[in-house]
Amino acid sequence: MPSIVPSSNFIQFLIKFSLESKEGKNGGGENLHLPSLSEISKELGISIASLREQLEVAKAIGLVEVKPRTGIRKLAYSFFPAVSQSLSYAISIDFRNFLAFADLRNHVESAYWYEATKKLTSEDHHLLQNLISNAWKKLKGHPIQIPHVEHKELHLSIFRKLQNPFVIGLLEAYWQAYESVGLNVYADYSYHEQVWKYHQEIVDAICEEDYERGYKALVEHKDLLFHRTYSSEFNHNINK
């Protein structure tokens, strides 16, 4: 197995701590409390000032959490924080990077569609049906509401049973970016209605275990994003 060199002394320590936790030396499990900075500094032979800098990097990519009273806590691994940080920067310097990432997300969902949907249980089907029902209530209500929460949760719920942190992290980062660029706001009613007709077809197909029909609806509805009637503000951003 090739040797992988971690990017910092602190992350090396965190890896060692994590491996020892699995062996029960630190109590086992996730979300464990790490020793104090002074103890880690002594063990690693580096200054506390240098250690604090490395700790900030680990915090930024979601490896640890630091709170005044509870100290440093190792978190369960998530790909989302690292992707989110990088994607936010990419979109800030060139708005077209959002569309490139959206295209990647489309390919990922398409590639994992059959594996993910076949893992869903009757309880998952019920959850998806409730999301559809709630979305239609919002769209047909007075006043009309945009069912963004349902939109996001619908897509994530379809793929959560994969238990693949990289797929889930990437999809979560997409939805955060989707919100940051205003796609949860900028659209007319007919667009939302069309999207949810596709979502209805997708969920009906999943519940009937007609995965091919669901896949076809998934692919067709994703084309709507790129043919969408953007607001003037969205067009301004995309042409920067």
N, C-alpha and C positions, 0 to 999 in steps of 0.2 A: 504494500500500500504506500503511495507516495506521501512524503512528509509535507504537511501544510504549515507554513509559518504564520502565526497570528500577527496582527498588525500592531499590537502593543503589549507591554508587560502586563498591564491590567487584564487584557483579554486572555492572555496566557494563564494568568492566575484564575480567571473565571472558568476557563475550560477545565483546569485541574480540579477546581472546587466542584464543578458540575459532575465530573467523572467520579469523584470521591463520594458525591451525594448519591449517585446510582448504586454505589457499593455499600451505602449505609453509613459511611464514616461521618457524614454531616447531618444525619437524621433522615436522609432520603427525601424524594419528592421534589416538587417545583416550588417556586416562590420562597426560597430560603433566604435567611438573613446572612449577609457576609460579615466577616470581622470588620473592625473599625479601620479607618484609613491609616492610622498609626501602626496598627498590627500588619496590615498589608504592605505598607511602606517598608517596615522592618524586614518582612519576609522576602520582598522583591529586591531590596537594597537600592531603592530609588527615593528621591525626595517626595514629600507630601505634595509640594507644588506641582511637580511633574505628574504625580499620580492623579491629582485633581483634573488636570488637562485630559488625561486618558479616560478618566471616569466620565467626563462630559461627552466624549465621543460614544462611549458605551451607552450612555443615557439616550443620546440622539437616535441611535439605531435600535432602541428598545430592548437592550440586553439586561439592563438593571433599572431600578427605581430608587430614588433617594429622597427621604423625608426627614425632617428635623428630629422627630422623636423616635422613629423606628430605624433610622440608619439606612444602610444599603441593602436592597433586596434583589436577589436574582429572579428574573421573570422567565416564564415559559417562553420558548422561542417563537417569534413571529417575524415573518418576512416583511410585513407591512411597513413598519417604521422606516427601514432603510430605503425601500422603494418609494415611499411617500416623499421623503426628503429629496431624493434625487429627481423625482418626477416634478415636484414643485419648482425646483430650480430650472429644469429643462423648459417647462412651460413659460416661466417668467422671462427667459431669454429669447424664446421663439415659440409663439403660440401654436404654430403648426405641429409642435411636438405632441400636443394633446391628441391631434388626429392620428399621429403615428402610433401613439400608445393605445388609442381606442381600437386601431386596426389590430394591434397585437392582442388586445383583450378579446376581440371577436374571434381570432384564430384559436386562442386558448379555450374559450367556451365551446367552440365547434369541435375541437380535438377531443375534449373530455366529455362531450355531451352524453354519449352512450354509456360510458363507464359510470358517470355521475347519476344519471337518471335511473339506471337499473339498481342502484343502491338505495333509492328512496323507498320508505315504508308507507303504509296506509296513513300513519300519523303525519308524515311529511306531505302526503297528498292533501290531507285535510288542511294543513297550514297554508299550502299554496292556494287552495280554493278559497280560504278565508281572505287571503291577500287580494285575490281577484274581486271578491265581493266588496271588500272595503274600498278598493280603488274605484269601482263603478259607483258606489254611494257618493264618493267625493266628486266624481265627474258629473254626476247627475243631480247633485245637491244644489241648494240655494243658500249662500252663494257657492259657486263652483270652486273646488279646491284641487290643486295639482297633487296627485297621489305619488309624490316622489319617494316617500318612505317605503311605500308598498312596492314601488318599482325596484328600488335598491334591494330590499329584503327578498323579493321574488327571485331575482337573479342569484343572489348569494346563497339562498336556501337550496336552490337546485344543485349547487356544487359543494356544499359544506360536507356532505358525507364522504367525499374523497379522502379527507384527512391528509391532504397534501398542503403543508404550510406555504409552499411557494406559489401554488395556484391560488389559494385563498388570499394570500398577501397581495398578489398582483391584482386580483379582482377588487379587493377592498381599496387599493390605491387608486384604481380607475374611478370608483364611485366618489372618492374624496375629490379627485380632480374634476369629475363631472359637475360636482357642486361648486367648486371654486371658479369654474369658467362660466357658470350661470346656466348650464343646460337644464337644471331643475326648475328654471323660471321661464326662459325665453322660448316660447312656442305658442301657437294658437290652438284653439280647442280641437279643431279637426285633426291636428297632429296627435294629440294625446288620445283622442278617441280611436284613431287608427292603430296606435301602438298597443292600446289595451285590448283591441280586438285580436291582435296577434298573440298577446299574452294569454288571453282566454283560450285560444286555439292551442297554444303550447301546453298549458296546464291540463286542458281536457285530454290531450294526446298522452301526456305523462300518466294521468290517472287511468286511462284505458290501456296503458302499456303499449301504445302505438308510437314507438320511439322514432320511427322513420318520419311519420307525419309531424311529430314535434320538432324534429331536427330541421325539417323543411321550413316550418314556421319561424324557427329561431333565426335561420340564415336570412330569410326574407325580411324580417322585421328589423334586423340590424342595418340593412341598407337605408332605412329611413333617416338615420342620424346624418348620413352624408348627403341626403337630398332634402334635408330639413330647411324650412324657411326661417333663416336666422334673423334676429332683430338687428337693427342698425348698429348697436353696441357690439354684438357678437361678430358681425362682419368687420367692424373696425378693428377688433382684436385680432381676427384671423388674418387680416391683411397687413398687419404690422411687419 
